[in-house]
Amino acid sequence: MIFLKDRVEYSFRPGSIKKELIRIASVAAEGDARVGLEILRRAGKKAEDKGLKEVTIEEIKQAIKKAKKTKVAFFTSKLNEHQKVIYEILGRKKNALGHAL
């Protein structure tokens, strides 16, 4: 959290993102500073594109989804072919169990 807060001070205009939203990004990043920074970067960009003066929870939510997909894509790109097959099988198994519940 402290690392992200420090980066926000240098990257965002004062008052453009609330501490609570930084905390949400930090928790969603699960200790991965790169993911936390990516969440905040995406949320800030989205708010800027919308012409907002302040990042809202909606931009954070959208950024969390995209950052997590990026993390999974990065992780899976490092797997060899056998590992990718196992990962896909486990993903299908997880989805099948989720739908059965």
C-alpha positions as CSV (number, residue, x, y, z in Angstrom):
1,M,0.0,0.0,0.0
2,I,2.8,2.5,0.9
3,F,4.6,1.8,-2.3
4,L,1.4,2.5,-4.4
5,K,0.6,5.6,-2.3
6,D,4.1,7.0,-3.0
7,R,3.8,6.3,-6.7
8,V,0.4,8.0,-6.8
9,E,1.9,11.1,-5.3
10,Y,4.3,11.4,-8.3
11,S,1.9,10.2,-11.0
12,F,-1.5,11.7,-10.2
13,R,-2.6,15.2,-9.6
14,P,-3.3,15.9,-6.0
15,G,-6.8,14.9,-5.0
16,S,-7.4,12.9,-8.2
17,I,-7.6,9.5,-6.4
18,K,-8.8,8.8,-2.9
19,K,-6.8,6.7,-0.4
20,E,-9.6,4.2,-0.2
21,L,-9.3,3.5,-4.0
22,I,-5.5,3.0,-3.6
23,R,-6.2,0.6,-0.8
24,I,-8.7,-1.4,-3.0
25,A,-6.1,-1.5,-5.8
26,S,-3.5,-2.7,-3.3
27,V,-5.7,-5.5,-2.0
28,A,-6.7,-6.6,-5.5
29,A,-3.0,-6.8,-6.5
30,E,-2.5,-9.4,-3.8
31,G,1.0,-8.1,-3.0
32,D,2.2,-7.8,-6.6
33,A,3.4,-4.2,-7.0
34,R,3.4,-4.5,-10.8
35,V,-0.3,-5.4,-10.8
36,G,-1.1,-2.6,-8.3
37,L,0.6,-0.1,-10.5
38,E,-1.1,-1.5,-13.6
39,I,-4.5,-1.1,-11.9
40,L,-3.9,2.5,-11.0
41,R,-2.4,3.3,-14.4
42,R,-5.4,1.9,-16.2
43,A,-7.9,3.5,-13.8
44,G,-6.2,6.9,-14.2
45,K,-6.2,6.6,-18.0
46,K,-9.8,5.6,-18.1
47,A,-10.8,8.5,-15.9
48,E,-8.8,10.9,-18.0
49,D,-10.4,9.5,-21.2
50,K,-13.8,10.2,-19.7
51,G,-12.8,13.7,-18.8
52,L,-13.1,13.1,-15.1
53,K,-11.1,15.1,-12.6
54,E,-11.1,12.2,-10.1
55,V,-10.8,8.4,-10.4
56,T,-13.9,6.6,-9.3
57,I,-14.6,3.1,-8.1
58,E,-15.9,2.2,-11.5
59,E,-12.6,2.9,-13.2
60,I,-10.8,0.9,-10.4
61,K,-13.2,-2.1,-10.9
62,Q,-12.6,-2.1,-14.7
63,A,-8.9,-1.8,-14.2
64,I,-8.8,-4.7,-11.8
65,K,-10.5,-7.0,-14.3
66,K,-8.1,-6.0,-17.1
67,A,-4.9,-6.1,-14.9
68,K,-5.8,-9.6,-13.7
69,K,-6.3,-10.8,-17.2
70,T,-2.9,-9.4,-18.1
71,K,-1.3,-11.1,-15.2
72,V,-2.8,-14.5,-16.2
73,A,-1.7,-13.9,-19.8
74,F,1.9,-13.1,-18.7
75,F,1.9,-16.2,-16.4
76,T,0.7,-18.6,-19.1
77,S,3.1,-17.2,-21.7
78,K,5.9,-18.5,-19.5
79,L,4.6,-22.1,-19.4
80,N,5.8,-24.8,-21.7
81,E,3.3,-26.7,-23.9
82,H,2.7,-29.5,-21.3
83,Q,2.1,-27.0,-18.5
84,K,-0.3,-25.1,-20.7
85,V,-2.4,-28.2,-21.4
86,I,-2.5,-28.9,-17.6
87,Y,-3.5,-25.3,-16.9
88,E,-6.3,-25.5,-19.5
89,I,-7.6,-28.8,-18.1
90,L,-7.6,-27.4,-14.6
91,G,-9.4,-24.3,-15.8
92,R,-12.1,-26.4,-17.5
93,K,-12.4,-28.5,-14.3
94,K,-12.8,-25.4,-12.2
95,N,-15.5,-24.0,-14.6
96,A,-17.4,-27.3,-14.6
97,L,-17.3,-27.4,-10.8
98,G,-18.4,-23.8,-10.5
99,H,-21.4,-24.3,-12.8
100,A,-22.4,-27.5,-10.9
101,L,-22.6,-25.7,-7.5
